[in-house]
Amino acid sequence: MREVITMTLKAQNTEGAKILEMVKNKKIKQKDAAIILGICRRQLIRIFKEYLSKGDEALNHKLIGKPGNHRISSDIKEKIMQIVRNNYKGFKPTFIAEKLYEEHHIKIGASTLRLWMMETGLWKKIRKLRTVPEGREKSILEK
């Protein structure tokens, strides 16, 4: 099931929309618009055709709202988290990542595992304490 995502134009896209609207109304030439936008004329013509058919939406990036190509599927994620819950509850993510590779032949990064564990509540973000430098001994003259 896909979510409906409402997209708003970014600041740079609104500027582009204004310029394309000026081209549409024939206030400026395509060549000048291409120079203003910092693209070649051929690219402007391609974008302009799409702008005429789709409107402002044509200026948005086409991959917005789509999952990444290297994302780990939810089935595999759930399988890994089940193993972690059953066998390695209470251990640190780095150790768990090593054990998953050694015993279950599942290679996953410790940082990814840490994020998943924080999502499910198996791991809490621990803040490192800053080390405070010790004060120096006072000399005889300063006492």
N, CA and C of each residue as an Amber inpcrd file, in Angstrom:
protein
   429
   0.8360000  -1.1720000   0.0000000   0.0000000   0.0000000   0.0000000
   0.8850000   1.2400000   0.0000000   0.6220000   2.1550000  -0.8920000
   1.4260000   3.3590000  -1.0230000   0.7850000   4.5190000  -0.2870000
   1.6230000   5.3170000   0.3620000   1.1190000   6.4990000   1.0440000
   0.9690000   7.6300000   0.0400000   0.0090000   8.4780000   0.2830000
  -0.1460000   9.6610000  -0.5540000   0.7280000  10.7490000   0.0520000
   1.6300000  11.2650000  -0.7500000   2.5720000  12.2650000  -0.2610000
   2.2730000  13.5880000  -0.9450000   2.0310000  14.6060000  -0.1310000
   1.8240000  15.9280000  -0.7110000   3.1820000  16.5940000  -0.8220000
   3.4580000  17.1270000  -1.9950000   4.7600000  17.7280000  -2.2290000
   4.6170000  19.2330000  -2.3730000   5.5400000  19.9320000  -1.7690000
   5.5920000  21.3740000  -1.9490000   6.8670000  21.7010000  -2.6930000
   6.8360000  22.7830000  -3.4210000   8.0200000  23.1780000  -4.1750000
   9.0680000  23.7580000  -3.2440000  10.3140000  23.4210000  -3.4900000
  11.4080000  24.0140000  -2.7450000  11.6280000  25.4240000  -3.2690000
  12.4150000  26.1980000  -2.5480000  12.6590000  27.5920000  -2.9290000
  13.2510000  27.6980000  -4.3300000  14.2070000  26.8040000  -4.6440000
  14.8260000  26.8690000  -5.9710000  13.8270000  26.4820000  -7.0560000
  12.8920000  25.5940000  -6.7450000  11.8880000  25.1910000  -7.7230000
  10.8620000  26.2940000  -7.9620000  10.5430000  27.0730000  -6.9240000
   9.5990000  28.1760000  -7.1200000  10.2060000  29.2340000  -8.0260000
  11.5030000  29.4630000  -7.8760000  12.2000000  30.4010000  -8.7640000
  12.1600000  29.8830000 -10.1990000  12.3870000  28.5890000 -10.3630000
  12.3210000  27.9750000 -11.6870000  10.9300000  28.0640000 -12.2800000
   9.9070000  27.9070000 -11.4260000   8.5240000  27.9930000 -11.9010000
   8.2140000  29.4010000 -12.4010000   8.7380000  30.4030000 -11.6970000
   8.5190000  31.7960000 -12.1230000   9.1530000  32.0460000 -13.4880000
  10.3640000  31.5350000 -13.6570000  11.0730000  31.7350000 -14.9230000
  10.3680000  30.9980000 -16.0560000   9.9270000  29.7630000 -15.8010000
   9.2070000  29.0050000 -16.8320000   7.8690000  29.6640000 -17.1790000
   7.2560000  30.2770000 -16.1950000   6.0050000  31.0020000 -16.4550000
   6.2720000  32.2130000 -17.3530000   7.4200000  32.8620000 -17.1370000
   7.7970000  33.9940000 -17.9940000   8.0590000  33.5230000 -19.4240000
   8.6620000  32.3340000 -19.5650000   8.8930000  31.7660000 -20.9010000
   7.5510000  31.4450000 -21.5520000   6.6360000  30.9080000 -20.7600000
   5.3070000  30.5450000 -21.2690000   4.5670000  31.7860000 -21.7820000
   4.6940000  32.8950000 -21.0410000   4.0360000  34.1480000 -21.4290000
   4.8530000  34.9470000 -22.4490000   5.9740000  34.3650000 -22.8790000
   6.8650000  34.9590000 -23.8790000   7.4310000  36.3130000 -23.4480000
   7.7160000  36.4210000 -22.1440000   8.3620000  37.6280000 -21.6320000
   9.8720000  37.5300000 -21.7700000  10.4020000  36.2980000 -21.6800000
  11.8270000  36.0690000 -21.9370000  11.9710000  34.8940000 -22.8940000
  13.1390000  34.8160000 -23.5230000  13.3960000  33.7380000 -24.4740000
  13.9070000  32.5140000 -23.7280000  13.7760000  31.3460000 -24.3720000
  14.2450000  30.0980000 -23.7700000  15.7370000  30.1490000 -23.5040000
  16.4840000  30.7340000 -24.4190000  17.9380000  30.8180000 -24.2760000
  18.3050000  31.6040000 -23.0130000  17.6170000  32.7200000 -22.7790000
  17.8850000  33.5430000 -21.5980000  17.4660000  32.8190000 -20.3170000
  16.3480000  32.1210000 -20.3740000  15.8730000  31.3650000 -19.2090000
  16.8600000  30.2600000 -18.8470000  17.4230000  29.6140000 -19.8570000
  18.4040000  28.5510000 -19.6140000  19.6350000  29.1180000 -18.9250000
  20.0680000  30.3000000 -19.3310000  21.2350000  30.9360000 -18.7070000
  20.9250000  31.2870000 -17.2540000  19.7400000  31.8280000 -16.9950000
  19.3500000  32.1950000 -15.6270000  19.3110000  30.9610000 -14.7280000
  18.7570000  29.8690000 -15.2400000  18.6360000  28.6400000 -14.4440000
  19.9380000  27.8470000 -14.3720000  20.9030000  28.1870000 -15.2280000
  22.1870000  27.4900000 -15.2030000  22.1380000  26.1230000 -15.8570000
  21.2670000  25.9560000 -16.8550000  21.1770000  24.6940000 -17.5880000
  21.2810000  24.9930000 -19.0770000  21.4810000  23.9550000 -19.8800000
  21.5740000  24.1760000 -21.3250000  20.1650000  24.3360000 -21.9150000
  20.1060000  24.8650000 -23.1140000  18.8230000  25.1520000 -23.7700000
  18.0280000  23.8680000 -24.0100000  18.7310000  22.8060000 -24.4100000
  18.0640000  21.5270000 -24.6470000  17.3640000  21.0140000 -23.3860000
  18.0640000  21.1460000 -22.2670000  17.5010000  20.7070000 -20.9830000
  16.2830000  21.5610000 -20.6290000  16.3740000  22.8610000 -20.8810000
  15.2560000  23.7540000 -20.5880000  14.0330000  23.3770000 -21.4240000
  14.2500000  23.0420000 -22.6890000  13.1370000  22.6540000 -23.5580000
  12.4510000  21.4030000 -23.0140000  13.2430000  20.4250000 -22.5600000
  12.6820000  19.1930000 -21.9930000  11.8590000  19.5070000 -20.7400000
  12.4240000  20.3150000 -19.8470000  11.7220000  20.6720000 -18.6070000
  10.4720000  21.4970000 -18.9220000  10.5870000  22.3940000 -19.8970000
   9.4660000  23.2660000 -20.2560000   8.2850000  22.4650000 -20.8030000
   8.5640000  21.4540000 -21.6290000   7.4910000  20.5930000 -22.1520000
   6.7670000  19.8860000 -21.0060000   7.5480000  19.3850000 -20.0640000
   6.9590000  18.6980000 -18.9180000   6.1880000  19.6880000 -18.0470000
   6.7150000  20.9000000 -17.9160000   6.0490000  21.9490000 -17.1310000
   4.6880000  22.2990000 -17.7390000   4.6190000  22.3450000 -19.0670000
   3.3500000  22.6610000 -19.7350000   2.3020000  21.5750000 -19.4980000
   2.7490000  20.3180000 -19.4360000   1.7880000  19.2250000 -19.2550000
   1.4390000  18.9630000 -17.7900000   2.4250000  19.0640000 -16.8790000
   2.1920000  18.7050000 -15.4770000   2.1370000  19.8890000 -14.5270000
   2.5820000  21.0430000 -14.9490000   2.5800000  22.2110000 -14.0690000
   3.7840000  22.2130000 -13.1390000   3.5990000  22.7890000 -11.9500000
   4.6980000  22.9280000 -10.9840000   5.2680000  21.5850000 -10.5380000
   4.4590000  20.5430000 -10.5780000   4.8980000  19.2070000 -10.1540000
   6.0630000  18.6960000 -11.0050000   6.1760000  19.1880000 -12.2250000
   7.2420000  18.7500000 -13.1310000   8.6220000  19.1490000 -12.6220000
   8.6840000  20.1550000 -11.7480000   9.9730000  20.6370000 -11.2510000
  10.4850000  19.8290000 -10.0620000   9.6200000  19.0460000  -9.4360000
  10.0510000  18.2260000  -8.3050000  10.8440000  17.0250000  -8.7890000
  11.7300000  16.5410000  -7.9350000  12.5190000  15.3620000  -8.2620000
  11.5990000  14.1540000  -8.3550000  11.8460000  13.2840000  -9.3070000
  10.9260000  12.1670000  -9.5750000  11.0140000  11.0410000  -8.5410000
  12.0800000  11.0000000  -7.7710000  12.2430000   9.9080000  -6.8080000
  11.7470000  10.2560000  -5.4070000  11.1570000  11.4470000  -5.2370000
  10.6420000  11.8260000  -3.9240000   9.4810000  10.9010000  -3.5660000
   9.5400000  10.3250000  -2.3690000   8.4660000   9.4540000  -1.9080000
   8.6450000   7.9910000  -2.2550000   9.6820000   7.6510000  -3.0210000
   9.9210000   6.2520000  -3.3760000  10.9930000   5.6800000  -2.4510000
  10.8960000   4.3990000  -2.1210000  11.9120000   3.7990000  -1.2550000
  13.2490000   3.6790000  -1.9750000  14.3320000   3.7050000  -1.2050000
  15.6660000   3.6050000  -1.7770000  15.9500000   2.2240000  -2.3390000
  16.8770000   2.1560000  -3.2750000  17.2150000   0.8890000  -3.9160000
  17.9500000  -0.0720000  -2.9770000  18.6860000   0.4570000  -2.0070000
  19.4990000  -0.3860000  -1.1340000  18.8420000  -0.6310000   0.2260000
  17.5710000  -0.3350000   0.3270000  16.8610000  -0.5270000   1.5810000
  16.6830000  -2.0170000   1.8510000  16.8280000  -2.4050000   3.0960000
  16.6260000  -3.8010000   3.4870000  15.1280000  -4.0150000   3.6730000
  14.6040000  -5.0880000   3.0980000  13.1570000  -5.3200000   3.1240000
  12.6630000  -5.5440000   4.5550000  11.3950000  -5.2610000   4.7640000
  10.8160000  -5.3730000   6.1010000  10.7700000  -6.8220000   6.5820000
  10.6750000  -7.7920000   5.6590000  10.6710000  -9.2080000   6.0460000
  12.0090000  -9.6040000   6.6620000  13.0860000  -9.2080000   5.9930000
  14.4270000  -9.5300000   6.4900000  14.6800000  -8.8050000   7.8050000
  14.2600000  -7.5490000   7.8840000  14.4280000  -6.7620000   9.1070000
  13.7150000  -7.4380000  10.2730000  12.4930000  -7.8880000  10.0400000
  11.7200000  -8.5400000  11.0960000  12.3680000  -9.8570000  11.5190000
  12.9100000 -10.6080000  10.5570000  13.5920000 -11.8710000  10.8590000
  14.8110000 -11.6140000  11.7450000  15.5950000 -10.5850000  11.3930000
  16.7940000 -10.2450000  12.1660000  16.4090000  -9.7940000  13.5710000
  15.3830000  -8.9520000  13.6790000  14.9810000  -8.4580000  14.9950000
  14.4130000  -9.5800000  15.8630000  13.7950000 -10.5770000  15.2530000
  13.3000000 -11.7360000  16.0060000  14.4810000 -12.5110000  16.5990000
  15.5380000 -12.7020000  15.7960000  16.7440000 -13.3850000  16.2860000
  17.3640000 -12.5980000  17.4280000  17.4370000 -11.2720000  17.2770000
  18.0270000 -10.4170000  18.3130000  17.2060000 -10.5020000  19.5940000
  15.8750000 -10.4320000  19.4840000  15.0130000 -10.5040000  20.6690000
  15.1620000 -11.8370000  21.4000000  15.2430000 -12.9280000  20.6400000
  15.2890000 -14.2520000  21.2590000  16.6600000 -14.6040000  21.8150000
  17.7380000 -14.2500000  21.1070000  19.0610000 -14.7480000  21.4790000
  19.9900000 -13.7160000  22.1070000  19.8300000 -12.4480000  21.7670000
  20.8510000 -11.4680000  22.1470000  20.2950000 -10.2670000  22.8970000
  19.2240000 -10.4420000  23.6140000  18.6440000  -9.3340000  24.3610000
  19.6240000  -8.8940000  25.4490000  19.8890000  -7.5940000  25.5170000
  20.7930000  -7.0650000  26.5350000  22.2160000  -6.8680000  26.0600000
  22.5500000  -7.3530000  24.8720000  23.8980000  -7.1720000  24.3390000
  23.9730000  -5.9010000  23.5030000  25.1960000  -5.4400000  23.2940000
  25.4030000  -4.2280000  22.5000000  25.3030000  -4.5410000  21.0080000
  24.9090000  -3.5410000  20.2090000  24.7140000  -3.7540000  18.7680000
  25.9570000  -4.2510000  18.0220000  27.1340000  -3.7930000  18.4040000
  28.3550000  -4.2270000  17.7220000  28.5790000  -5.7220000  17.9270000
  28.4030000  -6.1770000  19.1500000  28.5660000  -7.5930000  19.4640000
  27.5080000  -8.4280000  18.7380000  26.2820000  -7.9380000  18.7330000
  25.1940000  -8.6670000  18.0700000  25.4720000  -8.7880000  16.5770000
  25.9690000  -7.7060000  15.9630000  26.2790000  -7.7340000  14.5270000
  27.3370000  -8.7910000  14.2310000  28.3470000  -8.8930000  15.0940000
  29.3920000  -9.9120000  14.9180000  28.8070000 -11.3140000  15.0440000
  27.9730000 -11.5270000  16.0550000  27.3830000 -12.8460000  16.2830000
  26.4070000 -13.2370000  15.1710000  25.6600000 -12.2690000  14.6480000
  24.7610000 -12.5650000  13.5280000  25.5520000 -13.0580000  12.3280000
  26.7240000 -12.4710000  12.1210000  27.5480000 -12.8910000  10.9870000
  28.1760000 -14.2600000  11.2390000  28.7010000 -14.4790000  12.4620000
  29.3870000 -15.7340000  12.7810000  28.4250000 -16.9220000  12.8290000
  27.3130000 -16.7600000  13.5060000  26.4470000 -17.9020000  13.7800000
  25.2510000 -18.0350000  12.8310000  24.7730000 -16.9160000  12.3010000
  23.5780000 -16.9660000  11.4540000  23.8770000 -16.5960000  10.0040000
  25.1280000 -16.2340000   9.7170000  25.5750000 -15.8580000   8.3650000
  24.7600000 -14.6950000   7.7950000  24.4590000 -13.7410000   8.6790000
  23.7390000 -12.5270000   8.2750000  24.6890000 -11.3570000   8.4840000
  25.0350000 -10.6910000   7.3880000  25.9550000  -9.5590000   7.4950000
  25.1490000  -8.2640000   7.4940000  25.2320000  -7.5530000   8.6000000
  24.5200000  -6.2800000   8.7400000  25.3850000  -5.3400000   9.5640000
  25.3310000  -4.0750000   9.2460000  26.1360000  -3.0870000   9.9490000
  25.6370000  -2.8590000  11.3640000  26.5740000  -2.5780000  12.2560000
  26.2110000  -2.3430000  13.6500000  25.3650000  -1.0830000  13.7870000
  25.6390000  -0.0730000  12.9610000  24.8640000   1.1700000  13.0540000
  23.4140000   0.9510000  12.6160000  23.2170000   0.1360000  11.5760000
  21.8580000  -0.1870000  11.1310000  21.1250000  -0.9510000  12.2240000
  21.8090000  -1.9170000  12.7960000  21.2260000  -2.7180000  13.8720000
  20.8850000  -1.8320000  15.0730000  21.7620000  -0.8810000  15.3820000
  21.5320000   0.0440000  16.4970000  20.2520000   0.8640000  16.2580000
  20.0760000   1.3560000  15.0310000  18.8690000   2.1260000  14.7050000
  17.6100000   1.2740000  14.8580000  17.6610000   0.0510000  14.3570000
  16.5110000  -0.8490000  14.4660000  16.2040000  -1.1690000  15.9240000
  17.2640000  -1.3790000  16.7250000  17.0710000  -1.6910000  18.1360000
  16.4700000  -0.4950000  18.8790000  16.8570000   0.7150000  18.4990000
  16.2690000   1.9050000  19.1230000  14.7960000   2.0440000  18.7430000
  14.4500000   1.6850000  17.5000000  13.0520000   1.7410000  17.0590000
  12.1760000   0.7910000  17.8640000  12.7020000  -0.4050000  18.1530000
  11.9100000  -1.4080000  18.8710000  12.0430000  -1.3020000  20.3880000
  12.9340000  -0.4360000  20.8670000  13.0800000  -0.2460000  22.3010000
  14.0630000  -1.1890000  22.9620000  14.8530000  -1.9240000  22.1830000
  15.8470000  -2.8390000  22.7560000  17.1480000  -2.1200000  23.1160000
  17.3210000  -0.9030000  22.6340000  18.5550000  -0.1580000  22.8800000
  18.1960000   1.3010000  23.0830000  18.8460000   1.9200000  24.0570000
  18.6320000   3.3440000  24.2930000  19.9150000   4.0870000  23.9790000
  19.7560000   5.2570000  23.4210000  20.9050000   6.0720000  23.0620000
  21.6070000   6.5000000  24.3460000  22.8920000   6.1760000  24.4270000
  23.6720000   6.5080000  25.6110000  24.5980000   7.6600000  25.2530000
  24.5080000   8.7110000  26.0140000  25.3400000   9.8730000  25.7590000
  26.6700000   9.7150000  26.4800000  27.7540000   9.9830000  25.7630000
  29.0670000   9.8850000  26.3820000  29.2790000  11.0650000  27.3200000
  29.8820000  10.7850000  28.4620000  30.2010000  11.8510000  29.3960000
  31.4810000  12.5400000  28.9430000  31.4670000  13.8510000  28.9900000
  32.6700000  14.5970000  28.6160000  33.6960000  14.4860000  29.7260000
  34.9340000  14.2760000  29.3430000  35.9930000  14.2290000  30.3410000
  36.4260000  15.6540000  30.6460000  36.4410000  15.9670000  31.9180000
  36.8390000  17.3020000  32.3490000  38.3040000  17.2290000  32.7530000
  39.1350000  18.0830000  32.1780000  40.5520000  18.0320000  32.5340000
  40.7590000  18.4170000  33.9980000  41.6960000  17.7130000  34.6280000
  41.9810000  18.0000000  36.0330000  42.7120000  19.3260000  36.1400000
  42.4310000  20.0270000  37.2140000  43.1140000  21.3030000  37.4390000
  44.5610000  21.0600000  37.8410000  45.4130000  21.9810000  37.4850000
  46.8320000  21.8180000  37.8340000  47.0510000  22.2240000  39.2860000
  48.1330000  21.7310000  39.8360000  48.4700000  22.1010000  41.2050000
  48.9540000  23.5370000  41.2320000  48.5880000  24.2320000  42.2830000
  49.0190000  25.6210000  42.4040000  50.4690000  25.6540000  42.8750000
  51.1870000  26.6080000  42.3350000  52.5890000  26.7370000  42.7390000
  52.6660000  27.4470000  44.0900000  53.8290000  27.4760000  44.6430000
  54.0420000  28.0960000  45.9520000  53.6970000  29.5860000  45.8980000
  53.9950000  30.2220000  44.7880000  53.7500000  31.6590000  44.6580000
  52.2590000  31.9970000  44.5840000  51.4480000  31.0670000  44.1140000
  50.0180000  31.3290000  43.9580000  49.2190000  31.0770000  45.2290000
  49.7970000  30.4010000  46.2140000  49.0550000  30.0670000  47.4350000
  48.8760000  31.2170000  48.3200000
